[in-house]
């Protein structure tokens, strides 16, 4: 990427291509908790042979292009200790990678990384000494059960823990027994030992799923809850717990990471997700993330307020996206695809009859979205789950001869006490049938007693679907299903993940963007940070003409994706008076939308968090509120947009342009 410096302004452009190095790397094994500021560099490969905690107040910086490998407990013999990285509350991770240099968290022997096979360790330390690593066959055309599409549970995952209020009721209050006809048994939960026995209703701690309870001694006292109001600062610390009182807590920046082959379980029904967030605050940045071939959920939020965008959950073993414990963040650009069974992958390198691929049977995909209220279900404790999510693409496996029961393959499963708004989506090939687990949309919210003040309403807007079993069920008067519409033809360019380069989730067209209201502008006064987060795009789905998974992901590396995409724009900046203008050449290829690629223009004052200033496409007016199209030459593809609201004072400001 070429940048044109101008005074103190810098430009950052989201890009879509990835070059892999073939140089050998030093391999560094990490087995001890990280207790001081640390930097992992791209010229090394870091191997986690157990659960490693980043303890407060330490900060871990992971350079762009770094490869992190992790073991499972079967390989090491270290019981209940799969290679995982846990950012404990009060610690911070800075993994601010780029599309050209992503950070890859993967198994010990995954070859689809910068450096390839040269980065695979010869041994890893086990419970009884060094264990020799015998690489498995990850080739895209390997034999059945031994190829890139076969493995999961090969390592743990990434866990981010913060200090926000979390929604559960563990305070000994039995007054809500049998309210609204449902039984709440006080403090009796499925995993009662995970919760603080002394506090509840939004003020307390919980042990994150996938970990076991442990205590460490810090070198200095630490304020566990962020305000010193719940517990006295102490050197005794539970690194796997989350919760507190700071809604704006900051666990760091995680950008352009590919998480692969994880989900090793600690014990029965206690697996590690690809990316787990427990009580993360609004200061935590998570965007451009891919979780692939994980044995459990792709992404799961246990409470918290962090905003996330550009998330891809690819052929994982449970839910694609899972939210509960009062999660109240904003989400945009979610992509998910399910793929449960073994099948013949056609058109692959001339192999007659196709190539047998498919994940092991212990990793069966489940729901695209499973959203729960606070814990335990039906209890109106504070904070309640309240999530706004816009622009999502969900692809099931209906018609793929899958063996998973039909009622397990559903898209949006919005459950008890989960409020929020889901809008501008595309869902295709969902095979679910009737019943609570099956439909395209299932909403099981219940009416809240008059004496309670918690709102438990879920609204689903502007959802376009194709090749669906049962469309919806379970909605009550408190729920709103509007503008759910069937499409007579597929809306995505290619869903053939059984075909080499056949998965192209971009839109065939922009699904009549003029009819798609910008629903996120509703209720702004009661939703912090909405206008500073959501891009004002007018299409359904996670991507329109630009496949933002192109180049940097596992999905692209194993040849699921086509080898063509929208070109990255070369951004230049200029200043006239106190107004900054952003200029770039529009892409006139790789689009079905009249040779007019749509671009989102964003501004950042710190290089971490980005706010949209508007959208624009070649030959059209800019979409306000905060951008004015200064010049657009449709023939030459030149676009120049003025940032009409921001007043430039000479301080550093960043801009990026993201094709849609």
WONOR-V199800 format. One record per residue. PHI is phi in degrees with one decimal (none if undefined). PSI is psi in whole degrees, -180 to 180 (NA if undefined). OMEGA is omega in radians with two decimals (NA if undefined). Layout:
{{PHI:PSI:OMEGA} {PHI:PSI:OMEGA}}
//
This chain:
{{none:131:3.09} {-99.8:132:3.14} {-117.4:141:3.06} {-104.2:104:-3.11} {-70.0:144:3.10} {-146.1:111:-3.08} {52.3:-125:-3.08} {-102.8:17:-3.08} {-96.1:140:3.02} {-125.8:151:3.12} {-114.2:138:3.06} {-125.4:129:-3.09} {-121.1:124:3.07} {-64.3:129:-3.00} {-122.3:168:-2.99} {-142.8:71:3.04} {-166.8:151:-3.05} {-142.7:122:3.10} {-101.9:129:-3.10} {-100.5:129:3.11} {-77.2:152:3.07} {-111.5:7:-3.12} {-72.1:149:3.07} {-73.9:162:-3.07} {-135.6:154:2.99} {-75.4:141:-3.11} {-109.4:122:-3.08} {-117.1:120:3.12} {-86.8:135:-3.13} {-117.5:117:-3.12} {-128.1:-12:-3.13} {-104.7:153:3.06} {-60.9:150:-3.12} {-95.4:117:-2.99} {-114.0:-6:3.13} {-139.8:166:-3.12} {-55.9:131:-3.00} {-138.1:149:3.09} {-127.4:125:3.01} {-100.2:127:-3.02} {-103.9:155:-3.03} {-70.8:-16:3.13} {-84.2:1:3.08} {-120.4:161:2.97} {-113.5:130:-3.07} {-106.2:126:-3.06} {-112.2:119:3.10} {-96.6:117:-3.12} {-98.8:3:3.12} {-163.2:-178:3.06} {-69.9:121:-3.14} {-112.8:126:3.14} {-99.9:133:2.93} {-90.8:113:-2.98} {-99.3:148:-3.13} {-70.2:148:0.04} {-96.6:30:-3.02} {-67.2:152:3.06} {-123.0:131:3.07} {-108.4:122:3.07} {-104.0:123:3.10} {-110.9:117:-3.07} {-69.4:149:3.02} {-54.9:141:3.13} {88.1:1:-3.10} {-78.8:142:3.05} {-106.6:128:3.08} {-115.3:121:3.10} {-108.7:151:-3.09} {-142.2:147:-3.10} {-97.2:169:2.97} {-112.2:165:-3.04} {-69.9:-23:3.08} {-67.1:-43:-3.14} {-65.7:-47:-3.04} {-85.5:-24:-3.04} {74.0:9:3.11} {-89.7:104:-2.96} {-59.4:134:3.06} {55.9:37:-3.06} {-142.3:61:3.09} {-71.6:150:3.13} {-57.1:114:-3.09} {-147.9:157:3.06} {-118.6:119:-3.12} {-113.8:118:3.07} {-92.0:101:-3.08} {-70.0:158:-3.14} {-58.9:134:-3.10} {94.4:-19:3.03} {-90.3:174:-3.06} {-149.7:138:3.06} {-115.2:136:3.06} {-118.7:97:3.11} {-120.9:69:-2.99} {-94.8:77:-3.06} {-86.1:-176:-3.11} {-132.2:170:3.13} {-67.3:-30:3.09} {-79.2:-27:-3.10} {-134.2:73:3.13} {-72.3:161:2.97} {-96.2:131:-3.06} {-117.8:123:3.08} {-108.7:114:-2.96} {-149.8:-174:-3.12} {-74.5:176:-3.11} {-65.0:-29:-2.95} {-127.7:20:3.06} {-67.2:121:-3.10} {-86.5:-10:-3.03} {-87.2:59:-3.11} {-135.7:163:3.02} {-57.6:125:-3.09} {97.9:-18:3.06} {57.6:-139:-3.06} {-64.2:-21:3.12} {-63.7:-17:-3.09} {-98.2:2:-3.14} {-82.5:126:-3.12} {-69.4:149:3.08} {-76.7:-34:3.14} {-142.2:164:3.00} {-139.3:146:-3.10} {-72.9:126:3.11} {-110.3:-173:-3.10} {-63.6:-29:-3.09} {-116.2:18:3.14} {122.4:-168:-3.09} {-63.3:139:3.09} {-117.3:126:3.14} {-72.7:134:3.12} {-94.4:120:3.04} {-104.7:106:-3.06} {-58.0:138:3.04} {-84.4:168:3.14} {-86.5:107:3.11} {-102.2:12:-3.07} {-62.7:153:-3.12} {-74.5:-12:3.11} {-125.2:34:3.09} {-74.5:176:-3.11} {-73.3:167:-3.13} {-57.4:132:3.14} {80.9:-1:-3.14} {-143.9:69:3.08} {-155.0:180:-3.02} {-62.2:-17:-3.07} {-100.6:8:-3.01} {-100.4:-28:-2.87} {-96.9:150:2.92} {-161.5:175:-3.08} {60.4:25:-3.13} {-85.2:-11:3.14} {-162.3:-174:3.14} {-89.6:-117:-3.12} {-174.9:-171:3.12} {-103.9:129:-3.12} {-126.4:124:3.12} {-112.4:125:-3.11} {-120.3:137:-3.10} {-131.2:-169:-3.00} {-124.2:43:3.07} {-93.4:163:2.98} {-60.8:144:3.12} {-125.0:148:-3.03} {-93.4:100:3.00} {-155.0:161:-3.13} {-118.5:100:-3.10} {-138.5:43:-3.05} {-112.1:14:3.13} {78.3:7:-3.10} {-82.6:115:-3.13} {-104.3:14:-3.04} {-73.9:-14:-3.09} {-99.4:18:3.09} {-61.5:136:3.05} {58.7:23:3.11} {-72.0:142:3.12} {56.2:25:3.07} {87.0:1:-3.13} {-116.1:146:-3.07} {-88.7:128:3.00} {-118.2:115:-3.00} {-92.3:46:3.06} {62.1:-118:-3.05} {-99.1:14:-3.13} {-88.3:107:-3.12} {-120.1:170:3.14} {-61.2:-37:3.12} {-127.8:73:-3.01} {-62.4:-27:-3.10} {-76.1:-5:3.13} {-80.6:-9:-2.97} {-115.1:150:3.03} {-65.1:130:-3.09} {-81.3:-6:-3.01} {-105.2:-19:-3.07} {-135.1:170:3.13} {-175.7:-169:3.12} {54.1:49:3.05} {93.7:-5:-3.13} {-129.0:92:3.13} {172.2:-170:-3.08} {-122.5:156:3.03} {-139.9:150:3.07} {-83.5:128:-3.07} {-69.0:147:3.08} {-58.4:141:3.08} {97.3:-12:-3.12} {-117.0:162:3.03} {-106.6:152:-3.09} {-70.1:132:3.11} {-150.4:162:-3.14} {-129.3:137:3.05} {-124.5:164:3.08} {-108.9:119:3.14} {-81.3:160:3.14} {-78.1:-14:3.10} {-147.0:160:-3.11} {-65.9:151:-3.08} {-136.9:141:3.10} {-89.5:99:-2.99} {-63.1:-38:-3.01} {-98.3:-5:3.07} {93.0:-5:-3.14} {-143.8:-5:-3.13} {70.2:18:-3.06} {-95.9:-23:-3.09} {-97.1:-47:-3.10} {-133.9:146:3.11} {-70.2:133:3.09} {-50.8:138:-3.00} {-151.9:163:3.03} {-87.7:-13:3.06} {-81.8:128:-2.93} {-142.3:137:3.04} {-101.3:100:-2.97} {-70.0:-17:-3.11} {-96.7:6:-3.10} {-96.8:156:3.11} {-137.8:161:-3.14} {125.4:161:-3.12} {164.3:-146:-3.09} {-131.8:1:-3.03} {-101.0:103:3.14} {-65.1:-23:-3.09} {-101.0:19:-3.13} {-55.1:148:-3.05} {-122.9:112:3.09} {-95.4:-3:3.07} {125.5:-163:-3.10} {-127.5:124:3.12} {-128.3:110:-3.03} {-137.9:134:-3.12} {57.3:64:3.01} {-116.3:141:3.00} {-114.3:118:-3.08} {-108.5:124:-2.95} {-133.2:145:2.91} {59.0:30:-3.11} {-94.9:-163:3.07} {98.2:18:3.10} {-61.2:137:-3.06} {-94.5:140:3.09} {-72.3:-42:3.13} {-155.1:-177:-3.12} {-56.5:127:3.13} {57.9:30:-3.13} {-135.8:65:-3.09} {-90.8:168:3.06} {-99.7:129:3.11} {-74.2:170:3.06} {-61.8:-54:3.02} {-130.6:122:3.13} {-115.0:132:3.09} {-123.1:120:3.13} {-116.9:108:3.09} {62.7:35:3.13} {-79.2:140:-3.07} {-90.6:176:-3.11} {-63.5:-20:3.11} {-75.6:-9:-3.14} {-83.8:128:-3.11} {-106.2:125:3.10} {-139.7:113:3.11} {-155.3:159:-3.06} {51.8:71:-3.14} {-126.9:137:3.04} {-124.2:130:2.97} {-117.5:123:-3.07} {-131.1:140:3.05} {58.7:33:3.08} {-83.5:146:-3.10} {-80.3:-14:3.11} {-121.5:-150:-3.13} {-64.1:152:3.01} {-69.4:-61:3.13} {-128.5:137:3.03} {-140.1:134:3.09} {-108.5:120:2.99} {-101.7:89:-3.07} {68.8:-172:3.12} {102.9:173:-3.06} {-132.4:11:-3.04} {-73.9:143:3.12} {-94.8:138:-3.08} {-136.5:149:3.08} {-152.2:162:-3.07} {56.5:66:3.12} {-116.4:133:-3.14} {-124.1:124:3.09} {-112.6:108:-2.90} {-116.4:115:3.08} {42.1:57:3.10} {-93.8:174:-2.92} {-95.1:-3:3.07} {-141.9:-130:3.14} {-76.1:148:3.09} {-73.4:-48:3.12} {-133.3:132:-3.06} {-135.6:127:-3.14} {-131.9:141:3.13} {-165.1:-167:3.08} {58.9:24:3.12} {85.6:26:3.12} {-62.6:128:-3.04} {-131.3:38:3.13} {-93.7:177:3.09} {-109.6:141:-3.10} {-131.4:142:3.04} {-147.6:144:-3.13} {65.1:78:3.10} {-112.5:128:3.08} {-120.8:134:3.12} {-144.7:141:3.05} {-139.4:133:3.09} {-98.8:150:3.13} {-162.8:102:-2.96} {-95.0:-38:-2.80} {-117.3:168:3.06} {-73.0:141:-3.13} {-157.6:170:3.08} {-88.2:123:3.08} {-89.0:114:-3.02} {-83.4:169:3.03} {56.0:41:-3.10} {-114.9:105:3.03} {50.1:34:3.06} {72.9:14:3.14} {-71.1:121:-3.10} {-67.0:128:3.12} {84.0:-7:3.11} {94.6:175:-3.10} {-111.8:128:3.14} {-77.4:118:3.13} {-135.5:180:3.10} {130.6:145:-3.06} {-70.0:159:3.06} {-62.6:154:-2.98} {-66.3:-18:-3.12} {-80.1:3:-3.10} {-128.2:72:-3.09} {-95.1:130:3.12} {-62.2:149:3.12} {-123.2:-118:-3.03} {-88.2:150:3.03} {-67.4:-45:-3.13} {-135.4:130:2.96} {-129.5:114:-3.02} {-121.5:122:-3.10} {-115.5:161:3.05} {-81.7:-159:3.11} {-70.5:168:-3.09} {-103.2:143:-0.20} {-73.8:162:-3.10} {-53.9:150:3.13} {78.1:-4:-3.08} {-96.8:120:-3.08} {-82.3:64:3.08} {-88.2:171:-3.10} {-116.3:141:-0.03} {-79.4:149:3.05} {-86.8:152:3.03} {-62.2:126:-3.14} {-151.1:97:-3.00} {-117.9:136:2.99} {-107.8:125:-3.11} {-133.6:132:-3.09} {-134.9:145:3.08} {65.1:88:3.13} {-137.1:148:3.08} {-125.5:122:-3.13} {-121.1:124:3.13} {-119.7:119:3.08} {-92.7:-159:3.14} {-129.5:32:3.07} {-63.1:129:-3.12} {88.9:4:-3.13} {-98.4:16:3.13} {58.5:40:-3.12} {-81.4:152:-3.07} {-96.3:-12:3.10} {-60.4:138:3.12} {-52.4:141:-3.05} {-58.2:-34:-3.07} {-77.9:3:3.07} {-96.8:-12:-3.05} {-101.9:80:-3.13} {-121.3:168:-3.06} {-98.6:-76:-2.99} {-106.4:112:-3.07} {-116.3:90:-3.01} {-102.3:112:-2.87} {-104.7:-161:-2.96} {-61.1:122:3.05} {77.4:11:-3.13} {-97.6:102:3.10} {-87.3:167:3.05} {146.2:-170:-3.09} {-140.7:126:3.10} {-121.0:124:-3.01} {-148.3:158:3.04} {63.2:55:-3.10} {-116.2:161:3.00} {-127.8:128:3.11} {-130.5:130:-3.12} {-139.8:149:3.04} {61.5:40:3.07} {-90.7:120:-2.99} {-94.3:6:-3.05} {-61.8:147:3.09} {-103.9:-158:-3.12} {-74.1:164:3.12} {107.4:173:-3.00} {-66.0:-24:-3.06} {-100.4:-8:-2.87} {-99.9:-37:-2.84} {-72.2:170:3.01} {-55.6:-48:3.10} {-129.2:125:3.02} {-126.8:122:3.13} {-119.0:120:-3.08} {-118.4:29:3.06} {-65.7:158:3.14} {-127.6:158:-3.13} {-66.1:144:-3.14} {-92.7:134:3.10} {-54.8:149:-3.10} {-56.4:-35:-3.09} {-69.9:-19:-3.13} {-91.1:157:-3.10} {-113.4:-4:-3.10} {-74.8:132:3.11} {-91.4:129:-3.12} {-122.6:57:-3.12} {-110.9:134:3.05} {-116.3:132:3.10} {-116.1:134:3.07} {-121.5:118:-3.08} {-118.3:156:2.84} {48.6:50:3.12} {-106.4:121:3.14} {-105.0:131:-3.06} {-132.2:156:3.14} {-148.0:139:3.11} {56.5:58:-3.07} {-113.0:147:3.04} {-74.0:-107:3.05} {-82.6:136:-3.04} {-77.9:-53:-3.09} {-156.9:158:3.03} {-166.1:165:3.03} {85.4:-5:-3.11} {-68.8:140:3.07} {-110.5:-179:-3.13} {-63.3:-21:-3.12} {-82.7:-4:-3.08} {-112.1:157:-3.08} {-133.0:115:3.03} {-111.7:104:-3.09} {-123.4:150:3.11} {49.7:39:2.89} {-82.3:120:-3.00} {-133.4:142:3.10} {-86.6:142:3.05} {-107.0:136:-3.10} {-76.5:-21:3.12} {-128.2:159:3.09} {-57.7:141:3.14} {-96.1:-6:-3.12} {-109.1:149:-3.01} {-71.9:-30:-3.14} {-163.8:122:3.12} {-113.1:11:-3.02} {-78.9:74:3.10} {-76.7:-2:2.97} {-90.3:3:-3.12} {-123.4:137:3.12} {-55.0:128:3.14} {58.9:26:-3.04} {-95.9:-4:-3.11} {-96.2:107:3.12} {-131.8:91:-2.99} {-81.2:11:3.08} {-71.6:159:-3.08} {-74.5:144:2.97} {-65.4:-41:3.00} {-143.0:-178:-3.05} {-91.6:21:3.04} {48.4:49:3.07} {53.3:68:-3.02} {-60.7:-26:-3.12} {-65.2:-22:-3.10} {-89.6:-5:-3.09} {-95.5:107:-3.13} {-72.3:150:3.08} {-82.7:81:-3.01} {-62.5:-24:-3.07} {-70.5:-8:3.07} {-80.9:-8:-3.14} {-81.8:136:3.06} {70.5:26:-3.10} {-59.2:-35:-3.07} {-62.2:-26:-3.11} {-107.4:8:-3.11} {-127.7:98:-3.05} {-59.5:134:2.97} {75.5:14:-3.07} {-63.9:-51:-3.09} {-69.1:-23:3.12} {-84.7:-4:-3.07} {-118.4:-54:-3.01} {-73.8:133:3.02} {-76.3:133:-3.08} {-81.7:62:3.13} {-93.0:155:-3.04} {-118.3:37:3.06} {-126.9:159:3.04} {-90.0:149:3.07} {103.3:169:-3.09} {-82.1:-18:-3.12} {-156.6:147:-3.13} {-103.1:-79:3.12} {-104.8:-19:-3.08} {-105.0:122:3.05} {-86.3:98:-3.06} {-73.5:0:3.00} {-87.5:-7:-3.03} {-66.0:129:2.93} {95.3:-39:-2.96} {-110.6:-1:-2.98} {-110.1:163:2.95} {-59.1:-40:-3.10} {-56.4:-37:3.11} {-81.7:-38:-3.06} {-64.2:-33:-3.11} {-94.3:18:2.97} {66.9:32:2.96} {-78.6:-32:-3.03} {-94.6:152:3.01} {-70.0:159:-3.09} {-95.8:40:3.06} {-141.8:149:-3.11} {-167.8:173:3.10} {-64.5:139:3.11} {-73.0:150:3.09} {-77.7:139:3.13} {-79.7:144:3.04} {-93.8:113:-2.96} {-97.4:135:2.98} {-127.0:155:-3.09} {-124.4:151:3.05} {-144.7:158:-3.13} {-128.0:128:3.01} {-122.2:110:-3.05} {65.6:-118:3.13} {-110.0:17:-3.10} {-112.2:129:3.08} {-94.8:135:3.05} {-117.5:139:3.14} {-109.7:126:-3.09} {-123.9:145:3.09} {-164.8:165:3.09} {-93.7:127:3.12} {-75.5:151:3.07} {-83.6:128:-3.13} {-105.0:8:3.11} {-118.7:179:3.02} {55.0:41:3.11} {-146.4:148:3.04} {-108.9:8:-3.07} {-103.9:54:3.05} {66.4:34:3.14} {56.2:36:3.14} {-133.4:93:3.11} {-73.7:139:3.10} {-89.7:138:-3.13} {-125.6:139:2.97} {-101.6:131:3.12} {-109.5:129:-3.06} {-127.7:154:-3.13} {-122.9:146:3.07} {-140.6:139:3.09} {-98.0:-11:-3.11} {-127.2:-2:-3.11} {76.6:0:-3.14} {-107.2:-59:-3.09} {-101.6:140:-3.05} {-123.0:141:3.11} {-122.6:132:3.12} {-69.6:138:3.03} {-106.1:-7:3.08} {155.3:177:3.07} {-126.2:156:-3.13} {-156.6:148:2.95} {-134.9:156:-3.03} {-56.9:129:3.08} {81.1:14:-3.14} {-134.6:166:3.12} {-74.1:149:3.06} {-70.0:147:3.13} {-91.0:108:-3.14} {-60.3:176:0.50} {-93.0:-21:-2.89} {-115.3:19:3.13} {-137.4:145:3.11} {-125.5:126:3.12} {-72.9:109:-3.09} {-82.7:-31:-3.09} {-162.8:136:3.06} {-146.7:119:3.13} {-107.8:103:-3.03} {-62.1:-35:-3.09} {-70.2:-44:-3.09} {-88.5:-15:-3.13} {75.4:26:-3.13} {-91.8:130:3.11} {-127.5:132:3.03} {-133.0:125:-3.08} {-122.3:131:3.10} {-93.6:134:3.06} {-80.4:97:-2.90} {-80.9:-13:-3.09} {-102.8:-41:-3.08} {-69.0:136:3.09} {-104.5:114:-3.10} {-77.2:126:-3.10} {-115.1:1:-3.10} {104.4:-13:3.08} {-74.9:162:-3.11} {-64.6:134:3.03} {-141.8:143:-3.09} {-114.3:150:3.04} {-133.9:147:2.99} {-140.4:152:-3.12} {-122.7:123:-3.07} {-118.0:115:3.07} {-64.3:144:3.11} {-106.7:NA:NA}}
//
